[in-house]
Amino acid sequence: MGSENELSSSQRRLSCTICFDALWFCYSPVHQLQQYYRLGVLDNCSEKWSF
C-alpha cells in the first residue's frame, strides 16, 4: 500500500519537459494555423501560462 501512495504523488508532479512541450506547441505555426482555420483567430496561449 505504501508504494501506491508514492506512485500517486509522483503522478501529480508537473514535469518541466511536458509543460515546455505544451507551451512550445501552442506557439507553433501548426497549432496557430489550426486555430485560425477552426475559429478564425490566432491563439494567444494565455491558458498555457496559468498552472
C-alpha distance matrix in Angstrom:
0.0 3.8 5.4 5.3 6.8 9.0 10.1 11.1 13.0 14.7 15.8 17.4 19.6 23.1 24.6 28.1 29.2 28.1 29.8 32.9 33.2 33.1 35.7 37.8 37.8 38.9 42.0 42.8 46.0 44.2 42.1 45.1 47.4 45.0 44.8 48.6 49.2 46.8 47.4 50.6 49.2 47.4 43.8 43.7 39.9 39.5 36.2 34.7 35.6 33.7 29.9
3.8 0.0 3.8 5.4 5.4 6.5 8.8 10.3 11.1 12.7 14.6 16.0 17.6 21.2 22.6 26.0 27.3 26.6 28.2 31.1 31.8 31.9 34.3 36.4 36.8 37.8 40.7 41.6 45.0 43.5 41.5 44.3 46.9 44.7 44.4 48.1 49.0 46.8 47.3 50.3 48.6 46.6 43.0 42.6 38.8 38.2 35.1 33.4 34.0 32.2 28.4
5.4 3.8 0.0 3.8 5.4 5.0 6.0 8.6 9.9 10.5 12.3 14.4 15.8 19.2 20.2 23.7 24.6 23.9 25.9 28.7 29.0 29.3 31.9 33.8 34.0 35.3 38.2 38.9 42.3 40.7 38.8 41.8 44.2 42.1 42.0 45.8 46.5 44.5 45.2 48.1 46.5 44.4 40.9 40.7 36.8 36.6 33.5 31.6 32.4 30.9 27.1
5.3 5.4 3.8 0.0 3.8 5.4 5.1 6.2 8.7 10.0 10.6 12.6 14.8 18.2 19.6 23.2 24.2 22.9 24.7 27.8 28.0 27.8 30.5 32.6 32.6 33.6 36.7 37.5 40.7 39.0 36.9 39.9 42.2 39.9 39.7 43.5 44.1 41.9 42.6 45.7 44.2 42.3 38.8 38.7 34.9 34.6 31.4 29.7 30.8 29.1 25.3
6.8 5.4 5.4 3.8 0.0 3.8 5.4 5.3 6.3 8.7 10.0 11.0 13.0 16.6 18.5 22.0 23.5 22.4 23.7 26.8 27.5 27.3 29.6 31.9 32.2 33.0 36.0 37.1 40.5 39.0 36.7 39.5 42.1 39.9 39.4 43.1 44.1 41.8 42.1 45.2 43.4 41.5 37.9 37.5 33.7 33.1 29.9 28.4 29.0 27.0 23.2
9.0 6.5 5.0 5.4 3.8 0.0 3.8 5.6 5.3 6.2 8.7 10.2 11.2 14.8 16.2 19.5 21.0 20.3 21.8 24.7 25.5 25.7 27.9 30.0 30.6 31.6 34.4 35.4 38.9 37.6 35.6 38.3 41.0 39.0 38.7 42.4 43.5 41.5 41.9 44.7 42.9 40.7 37.0 36.5 32.7 32.2 29.3 27.4 27.8 26.3 22.5
10.1 8.8 6.0 5.1 5.4 3.8 0.0 3.8 5.5 5.2 6.2 8.8 10.4 13.6 14.6 18.3 19.2 18.1 20.0 22.9 23.2 23.4 26.0 27.9 28.1 29.3 32.3 33.0 36.4 34.8 32.9 35.8 38.3 36.2 36.1 39.8 40.6 38.7 39.3 42.2 40.5 38.4 34.9 34.7 30.8 30.7 27.7 25.7 26.6 25.3 21.6
11.1 10.3 8.6 6.2 5.3 5.6 3.8 0.0 3.8 5.5 5.1 6.5 9.1 12.4 14.3 17.9 19.2 17.6 19.0 22.3 22.7 22.2 24.7 27.1 27.1 27.9 31.0 32.1 35.3 33.8 31.5 34.3 36.8 34.6 34.2 37.9 38.8 36.6 37.0 40.0 38.4 36.4 32.8 32.6 28.8 28.5 25.2 23.6 24.6 22.9 19.1
13.0 11.1 9.9 8.7 6.3 5.3 5.5 3.8 0.0 3.8 5.4 5.2 6.8 10.5 12.7 16.0 17.9 16.8 17.7 20.9 21.9 21.6 23.7 26.2 26.7 27.4 30.2 31.5 35.0 33.9 31.5 34.1 36.9 35.0 34.4 38.0 39.2 37.2 37.3 40.1 38.1 36.0 32.3 31.7 27.9 27.2 24.2 22.5 22.9 21.2 17.4
14.7 12.7 10.5 10.0 8.7 6.2 5.2 5.5 3.8 0.0 3.8 5.4 5.5 8.8 10.0 13.5 14.9 14.2 15.6 18.5 19.3 19.6 21.7 23.8 24.5 25.6 28.3 29.3 32.8 31.7 29.7 32.4 35.1 33.4 33.1 36.7 37.9 36.2 36.5 39.2 37.2 34.8 31.2 30.6 26.8 26.5 23.7 21.5 22.1 21.0 17.2
15.8 14.6 12.3 10.6 10.0 8.7 6.2 5.1 5.4 3.8 0.0 3.8 5.5 8.0 9.4 13.2 14.1 12.5 14.1 17.3 17.6 17.3 19.9 22.1 22.2 23.2 26.2 27.1 30.5 29.1 26.9 29.8 32.4 30.3 30.1 33.8 34.8 32.9 33.4 36.2 34.4 32.2 28.6 28.4 24.6 24.6 21.5 19.5 20.6 19.4 15.8
17.4 16.0 14.4 12.6 11.0 10.2 8.8 6.5 5.2 5.4 3.8 0.0 3.8 6.4 9.2 12.6 14.4 12.6 13.2 16.6 17.5 16.8 18.8 21.5 21.9 22.3 25.3 26.7 30.1 29.0 26.5 29.0 31.8 29.9 29.2 32.8 34.1 32.1 32.2 34.9 32.9 30.8 27.1 26.6 22.8 22.2 19.1 17.4 18.2 16.5 12.8
19.6 17.6 15.8 14.8 13.0 11.2 10.4 9.1 6.8 5.5 5.5 3.8 0.0 3.8 6.4 9.5 11.7 10.8 11.2 14.3 15.7 15.6 17.2 19.7 20.7 21.3 23.8 25.4 29.0 28.2 25.9 28.2 31.3 29.8 29.1 32.6 34.2 32.5 32.5 35.0 32.7 30.2 26.6 25.7 21.9 21.4 18.8 16.5 16.7 15.6 12.0
23.1 21.2 19.2 18.2 16.6 14.8 13.6 12.4 10.5 8.8 8.0 6.4 3.8 0.0 3.7 6.4 8.7 7.6 7.4 10.6 12.2 12.0 13.5 16.0 17.1 17.7 20.1 21.7 25.3 24.8 22.5 24.7 27.8 26.5 25.9 29.2 31.0 29.6 29.5 31.8 29.4 26.8 23.1 22.2 18.4 18.1 15.7 13.1 13.5 12.9 9.6
24.6 22.6 20.2 19.6 18.5 16.2 14.6 14.3 12.7 10.0 9.4 9.2 6.4 3.7 0.0 3.8 5.4 5.3 6.3 8.6 10.0 10.9 12.5 14.2 15.6 16.9 19.0 20.1 23.8 23.3 21.5 23.9 26.9 25.9 25.7 28.9 30.6 29.6 29.9 31.9 29.5 26.6 23.2 22.4 18.7 19.0 17.0 13.8 14.4 14.8 12.0
28.1 26.0 23.7 23.2 22.0 19.5 18.3 17.9 16.0 13.5 13.2 12.6 9.5 6.4 3.8 0.0 3.8 5.5 5.2 6.0 8.5 10.0 10.5 12.0 14.2 15.4 16.8 18.2 22.0 22.1 20.4 22.4 25.6 25.1 24.8 27.8 29.8 29.1 29.2 30.9 28.2 25.1 21.8 20.6 17.1 17.5 16.2 12.7 12.7 13.9 11.9
29.2 27.3 24.6 24.2 23.5 21.0 19.2 19.2 17.9 14.9 14.1 14.4 11.7 8.7 5.4 3.8 0.0 3.8 5.5 5.1 6.0 8.6 9.8 10.3 12.1 14.1 15.6 16.2 19.9 19.7 18.5 20.9 23.8 23.3 23.5 26.5 28.2 27.7 28.3 29.9 27.5 24.3 21.3 20.6 17.1 18.4 17.2 13.5 14.3 16.0 14.3
28.1 26.6 23.9 22.9 22.4 20.3 18.1 17.6 16.8 14.2 12.5 12.6 10.8 7.6 5.3 5.5 3.8 0.0 3.8 5.5 5.2 6.2 8.6 9.9 10.6 12.4 14.6 15.3 18.9 18.2 16.5 19.2 22.0 21.0 21.1 24.3 25.8 25.0 25.6 27.6 25.4 22.5 19.3 19.0 15.4 16.7 14.9 11.5 13.1 14.4 12.6
29.8 28.2 25.9 24.7 23.7 21.8 20.0 19.0 17.7 15.6 14.1 13.2 11.2 7.4 6.3 5.2 5.5 3.8 0.0 3.8 5.5 5.2 6.2 8.6 10.0 10.7 12.8 14.4 18.1 17.9 15.8 17.8 21.0 20.3 19.8 22.9 24.8 24.0 24.1 25.8 23.3 20.3 17.0 16.2 12.5 13.3 11.8 8.2 9.4 10.9 9.5
32.9 31.1 28.7 27.8 26.8 24.7 22.9 22.3 20.9 18.5 17.3 16.6 14.3 10.6 8.6 6.0 5.1 5.5 3.8 0.0 3.8 5.5 5.1 6.0 8.5 9.8 10.9 12.2 16.0 16.4 14.9 16.7 19.9 19.8 19.6 22.3 24.4 24.2 24.3 25.6 23.0 19.6 16.6 15.7 12.4 13.8 13.3 9.5 10.2 12.8 12.2
33.2 31.8 29.0 28.0 27.5 25.5 23.2 22.7 21.9 19.3 17.6 17.5 15.7 12.2 10.0 8.5 6.0 5.2 5.5 3.8 0.0 3.8 5.4 5.0 6.1 8.5 10.1 10.4 14.0 13.7 12.5 15.0 17.7 17.3 17.7 20.6 22.3 22.1 22.8 24.2 22.0 18.7 16.0 15.9 12.8 15.0 14.2 10.6 12.4 14.9 14.4
33.1 31.9 29.3 27.8 27.3 25.7 23.4 22.2 21.6 19.6 17.3 16.8 15.6 12.0 10.9 10.0 8.6 6.2 5.2 5.5 3.8 0.0 3.8 5.5 5.2 6.2 9.0 9.9 13.4 12.8 10.7 13.1 16.0 15.2 15.0 18.2 19.9 19.3 19.7 21.4 19.2 16.3 13.2 13.3 9.8 12.0 10.8 7.5 10.2 12.4 12.1
35.7 34.3 31.9 30.5 29.6 27.9 26.0 24.7 23.7 21.7 19.9 18.8 17.2 13.5 12.5 10.5 9.8 8.6 6.2 5.1 5.4 3.8 0.0 3.8 5.5 5.1 6.7 8.8 12.4 12.9 10.7 12.1 15.6 15.5 14.8 17.5 19.8 19.6 19.4 20.6 17.9 14.6 11.6 10.8 7.6 9.7 9.6 6.1 7.9 11.0 11.7
37.8 36.4 33.8 32.6 31.9 30.0 27.9 27.1 26.2 23.8 22.1 21.5 19.7 16.0 14.2 12.0 10.3 9.9 8.6 6.0 5.0 5.5 3.8 0.0 3.8 5.4 5.5 6.3 10.1 10.9 9.8 11.3 14.4 14.8 15.0 17.2 19.4 19.8 20.1 20.9 18.4 14.9 12.5 12.2 9.8 12.6 13.0 9.8 11.4 14.7 15.4
37.8 36.8 34.0 32.6 32.2 30.6 28.1 27.1 26.7 24.5 22.2 21.9 20.7 17.1 15.6 14.2 12.1 10.6 10.0 8.5 6.1 5.2 5.5 3.8 0.0 3.8 5.4 4.9 8.3 8.0 6.6 9.0 11.7 11.6 12.1 14.7 16.4 16.7 17.5 18.5 16.6 13.3 11.2 12.0 9.7 13.0 12.9 10.3 12.9 15.8 16.5
38.9 37.8 35.3 33.6 33.0 31.6 29.3 27.9 27.4 25.6 23.2 22.3 21.3 17.7 16.9 15.4 14.1 12.4 10.7 9.8 8.5 6.2 5.1 5.4 3.8 0.0 3.8 5.6 8.4 8.6 5.9 7.2 10.6 10.5 9.9 12.5 14.8 14.7 14.8 15.9 13.5 10.3 7.6 8.3 6.0 9.6 9.9 7.9 10.6 13.5 14.9
42.0 40.7 38.2 36.7 36.0 34.4 32.3 31.0 30.2 28.3 26.2 25.3 23.8 20.1 19.0 16.8 15.6 14.6 12.8 10.9 10.1 9.0 6.7 5.5 5.4 3.8 0.0 3.8 6.6 8.4 6.9 6.7 10.1 11.4 10.9 12.5 15.2 16.0 15.9 16.1 13.4 9.7 8.0 8.0 7.1 10.6 12.1 10.2 11.9 15.2 17.1
42.8 41.6 38.9 37.5 37.1 35.4 33.0 32.1 31.5 29.3 27.1 26.7 25.4 21.7 20.1 18.2 16.2 15.3 14.4 12.2 10.4 9.9 8.8 6.3 4.9 5.6 3.8 0.0 3.8 5.4 5.5 6.3 8.7 10.1 10.9 12.4 14.3 15.6 16.4 16.5 14.5 11.0 10.2 11.2 10.5 14.1 15.2 13.2 15.3 18.6 20.0
46.0 45.0 42.3 40.7 40.5 38.9 36.4 35.3 35.0 32.8 30.5 30.1 29.0 25.3 23.8 22.0 19.9 18.9 18.1 16.0 14.0 13.4 12.4 10.1 8.3 8.4 6.6 3.8 0.0 3.8 5.5 5.0 5.9 8.4 9.8 10.3 11.9 14.0 15.0 14.5 13.1 10.0 10.5 12.3 12.5 16.2 17.6 16.1 18.3 21.5 23.2
44.2 43.5 40.7 39.0 39.0 37.6 34.8 33.8 33.9 31.7 29.1 29.0 28.2 24.8 23.3 22.1 19.7 18.2 17.9 16.4 13.7 12.8 12.9 10.9 8.0 8.6 8.4 5.4 3.8 0.0 3.8 5.5 5.3 6.2 8.7 10.0 10.6 12.2 14.1 14.3 13.6 11.1 11.3 13.8 13.4 17.2 17.8 16.4 19.2 22.0 23.3
42.1 41.5 38.8 36.9 36.7 35.6 32.9 31.5 31.5 29.7 26.9 26.5 25.9 22.5 21.5 20.4 18.5 16.5 15.8 14.9 12.5 10.7 10.7 9.8 6.6 5.9 6.9 5.5 5.5 3.8 0.0 3.8 5.5 5.1 6.2 8.6 9.8 10.5 11.8 12.6 11.5 8.9 8.2 10.9 10.2 13.9 14.2 13.2 16.2 18.7 20.1
45.1 44.3 41.8 39.9 39.5 38.3 35.8 34.3 34.1 32.4 29.8 29.0 28.2 24.7 23.9 22.4 20.9 19.2 17.8 16.7 15.0 13.1 12.1 11.3 9.0 7.2 6.7 6.3 5.0 5.5 3.8 0.0 3.8 5.4 5.2 6.1 8.6 9.9 10.3 10.2 8.5 5.6 6.1 8.9 9.6 13.2 14.3 13.9 16.4 19.0 21.1
47.4 46.9 44.2 42.2 42.1 41.0 38.3 36.8 36.9 35.1 32.4 31.8 31.3 27.8 26.9 25.6 23.8 22.0 21.0 19.9 17.7 16.0 15.6 14.4 11.7 10.6 10.1 8.7 5.9 5.3 5.5 3.8 0.0 3.8 5.4 5.0 6.0 8.5 9.8 9.3 9.0 7.4 9.1 12.3 13.2 16.8 17.7 17.5 20.1 22.6 24.6
45.0 44.7 42.1 39.9 39.9 39.0 36.2 34.6 35.0 33.4 30.3 29.9 29.8 26.5 25.9 25.1 23.3 21.0 20.3 19.8 17.3 15.2 15.5 14.8 11.6 10.5 11.4 10.1 8.4 6.2 5.1 5.4 3.8 0.0 3.8 5.5 5.1 6.0 8.3 9.2 9.6 8.7 9.4 13.0 13.2 16.6 16.8 16.7 19.9 21.9 23.5
44.8 44.4 42.0 39.7 39.4 38.7 36.1 34.2 34.4 33.1 30.1 29.2 29.1 25.9 25.7 24.8 23.5 21.1 19.8 19.6 17.7 15.0 14.8 15.0 12.1 9.9 10.9 10.9 9.8 8.7 6.2 5.2 5.4 3.8 0.0 3.8 5.4 5.1 5.6 6.8 6.4 5.8 6.4 10.2 10.8 13.9 14.2 14.8 17.8 19.6 21.6
48.6 48.1 45.8 43.5 43.1 42.4 39.8 37.9 38.0 36.7 33.8 32.8 32.6 29.2 28.9 27.8 26.5 24.3 22.9 22.3 20.6 18.2 17.5 17.2 14.7 12.5 12.5 12.4 10.3 10.0 8.6 6.1 5.0 5.5 3.8 0.0 3.8 5.6 5.4 4.3 4.7 5.2 7.8 11.2 13.0 15.9 16.9 17.7 20.2 22.2 24.6
49.2 49.0 46.5 44.1 44.1 43.5 40.6 38.8 39.2 37.9 34.8 34.1 34.2 31.0 30.6 29.8 28.2 25.8 24.8 24.4 22.3 19.9 19.8 19.4 16.4 14.8 15.2 14.3 11.9 10.6 9.8 8.6 6.0 5.1 5.4 3.8 0.0 3.8 5.9 5.7 7.9 9.0 11.1 14.8 16.1 19.0 19.6 20.3 23.1 25.0 27.0
46.8 46.8 44.5 41.9 41.8 41.5 38.7 36.6 37.2 36.2 32.9 32.1 32.5 29.6 29.6 29.1 27.7 25.0 24.0 24.2 22.1 19.3 19.6 19.8 16.7 14.7 16.0 15.6 14.0 12.2 10.5 9.9 8.5 6.0 5.1 5.6 3.8 0.0 3.8 6.0 8.2 9.8 10.9 14.7 15.5 18.1 18.0 19.1 22.2 23.5 25.3
47.4 47.3 45.2 42.6 42.1 41.9 39.3 37.0 37.3 36.5 33.4 32.2 32.5 29.5 29.9 29.2 28.3 25.6 24.1 24.3 22.8 19.7 19.4 20.1 17.5 14.8 15.9 16.4 15.0 14.1 11.8 10.3 9.8 8.3 5.6 5.4 5.9 3.8 0.0 3.8 5.5 8.0 9.2 12.7 14.1 16.1 16.3 18.1 20.8 21.9 24.1
50.6 50.3 48.1 45.7 45.2 44.7 42.2 40.0 40.1 39.2 36.2 34.9 35.0 31.8 31.9 30.9 29.9 27.6 25.8 25.6 24.2 21.4 20.6 20.9 18.5 15.9 16.1 16.5 14.5 14.3 12.6 10.2 9.3 9.2 6.8 4.3 5.7 6.0 3.8 0.0 3.8 7.0 9.7 12.7 15.0 17.1 18.1 19.7 22.0 23.5 26.1
49.2 48.6 46.5 44.2 43.4 42.9 40.5 38.4 38.1 37.2 34.4 32.9 32.7 29.4 29.5 28.2 27.5 25.4 23.3 23.0 22.0 19.2 17.9 18.4 16.6 13.5 13.4 14.5 13.1 13.6 11.5 8.5 9.0 9.6 6.4 4.7 7.9 8.2 5.5 3.8 0.0 3.8 6.5 9.1 11.8 13.7 15.3 16.8 18.8 20.5 23.3
47.4 46.6 44.4 42.3 41.5 40.7 38.4 36.4 36.0 34.8 32.2 30.8 30.2 26.8 26.6 25.1 24.3 22.5 20.3 19.6 18.7 16.3 14.6 14.9 13.3 10.3 9.7 11.0 10.0 11.1 8.9 5.6 7.4 8.7 5.8 5.2 9.0 9.8 8.0 7.0 3.8 0.0 3.8 6.4 9.0 11.5 13.4 14.3 16.1 18.4 21.2
43.8 43.0 40.9 38.8 37.9 37.0 34.9 32.8 32.3 31.2 28.6 27.1 26.6 23.1 23.2 21.8 21.3 19.3 17.0 16.6 16.0 13.2 11.6 12.5 11.2 7.6 8.0 10.2 10.5 11.3 8.2 6.1 9.1 9.4 6.4 7.8 11.1 10.9 9.2 9.7 6.5 3.8 0.0 3.8 5.4 8.1 9.7 10.5 12.6 14.7 17.4
43.7 42.6 40.7 38.7 37.5 36.5 34.7 32.6 31.7 30.6 28.4 26.6 25.7 22.2 22.4 20.6 20.6 19.0 16.2 15.7 15.9 13.3 10.8 12.2 12.0 8.3 8.0 11.2 12.3 13.8 10.9 8.9 12.3 13.0 10.2 11.2 14.8 14.7 12.7 12.7 9.1 6.4 3.8 0.0 3.8 5.5 8.4 9.2 10.2 12.5 15.7
39.9 38.8 36.8 34.9 33.7 32.7 30.8 28.8 27.9 26.8 24.6 22.8 21.9 18.4 18.7 17.1 17.1 15.4 12.5 12.4 12.8 9.8 7.6 9.8 9.7 6.0 7.1 10.5 12.5 13.4 10.2 9.6 13.2 13.2 10.8 13.0 16.1 15.5 14.1 15.0 11.8 9.0 5.4 3.8 0.0 3.8 5.5 5.5 7.2 9.7 12.4
39.5 38.2 36.6 34.6 33.1 32.2 30.7 28.5 27.2 26.5 24.6 22.2 21.4 18.1 19.0 17.5 18.4 16.7 13.3 13.8 15.0 12.0 9.7 12.6 13.0 9.6 10.6 14.1 16.2 17.2 13.9 13.2 16.8 16.6 13.9 15.9 19.0 18.1 16.1 17.1 13.7 11.5 8.1 5.5 3.8 0.0 3.8 5.4 5.5 7.1 10.5
36.2 35.1 33.5 31.4 29.9 29.3 27.7 25.2 24.2 23.7 21.5 19.1 18.8 15.7 17.0 16.2 17.2 14.9 11.8 13.3 14.2 10.8 9.6 13.0 12.9 9.9 12.1 15.2 17.6 17.8 14.2 14.3 17.7 16.8 14.2 16.9 19.6 18.0 16.3 18.1 15.3 13.4 9.7 8.4 5.5 3.8 0.0 3.8 5.5 5.6 8.1
34.7 33.4 31.6 29.7 28.4 27.4 25.7 23.6 22.5 21.5 19.5 17.4 16.5 13.1 13.8 12.7 13.5 11.5 8.2 9.5 10.6 7.5 6.1 9.8 10.3 7.9 10.2 13.2 16.1 16.4 13.2 13.9 17.5 16.7 14.8 17.7 20.3 19.1 18.1 19.7 16.8 14.3 10.5 9.2 5.5 5.4 3.8 0.0 3.8 5.6 7.3
35.6 34.0 32.4 30.8 29.0 27.8 26.6 24.6 22.9 22.1 20.6 18.2 16.7 13.5 14.4 12.7 14.3 13.1 9.4 10.2 12.4 10.2 7.9 11.4 12.9 10.6 11.9 15.3 18.3 19.2 16.2 16.4 20.1 19.9 17.8 20.2 23.1 22.2 20.8 22.0 18.8 16.1 12.6 10.2 7.2 5.5 5.5 3.8 0.0 3.8 6.4
33.7 32.2 30.9 29.1 27.0 26.3 25.3 22.9 21.2 21.0 19.4 16.5 15.6 12.9 14.8 13.9 16.0 14.4 10.9 12.8 14.9 12.4 11.0 14.7 15.8 13.5 15.2 18.6 21.5 22.0 18.7 19.0 22.6 21.9 19.6 22.2 25.0 23.5 21.9 23.5 20.5 18.4 14.7 12.5 9.7 7.1 5.6 5.6 3.8 0.0 3.8
29.9 28.4 27.1 25.3 23.2 22.5 21.6 19.1 17.4 17.2 15.8 12.8 12.0 9.6 12.0 11.9 14.3 12.6 9.5 12.2 14.4 12.1 11.7 15.4 16.5 14.9 17.1 20.0 23.2 23.3 20.1 21.1 24.6 23.5 21.6 24.6 27.0 25.3 24.1 26.1 23.3 21.2 17.4 15.7 12.4 10.5 8.1 7.3 6.4 3.8 0.0
